[in-house]
Every structure is written in C-alpha cells, then in structure tokens.
Amino acid sequence: MPYRPEILNGYAAGEKTHTYRLGGASCLAGDVIGDWSFEQPLKAGDRLAFLDMSHYTMVKTTTFNGIQLPHICTFEPETGELTVVRSFGYPDFKQRLS
C-alpha cells in the first residue's frame, strides 16, 4: 500500500533491535504493509496501534476471505482510553451484497 502509517511505539526498520515486516490476510495490494522496528520482540497477543488510518480503513474496506470490517474507534494516547464508536456485523455484510 502506498501509505505507511505510524505505529504507536514503532520505529523505522533497523532503528531498533527487533525489525518485522507486517502484513494482512486479504488479497489486496495492502497485504504487505511495511517494515517497522521495536524496542522489544513482538509476541503472540501483542496489539499494534496504527495511527491515522481512517482514510484507508474506512474507504478501502473488504470482507474478502472472511475479513471482518474494522471497528471505528478513537484512542487517547495520554490516557490510554480506547472508545469503540461503531462496530460492524453480519447485517452490515449482508447489506453490502445488494
């Protein structure tokens, strides 16, 4: 994908000790998102916060390969507060088919 978002506590590839290539499970061109480095190794269950992604996740959404539509959330880094503004379910998927 042509846009490389910032990741909370993520750095440019090679800047920190642990560098990873991140990708997804759909067949879109955005499957390989890019390379970032982190101060600590990533492990199963870790969450990564991609910043400033609304223009991508709200416009280029897909349900291909069973990919769920993303929740629309706000996050306040100062307080750590995550607020879910909107979630999507099967009725939304069904509506997109017609």
Secondary structure, DSSP 4 states (H G I P E B T S, - for coil): ------BTT-EETTTSSEEEEEE-SSSSGGGEEEEEEESS---TT----B-S-HHHHTTS---GGGPPPPPEEEEETTTTEEEEEE---HHHHHHHH-
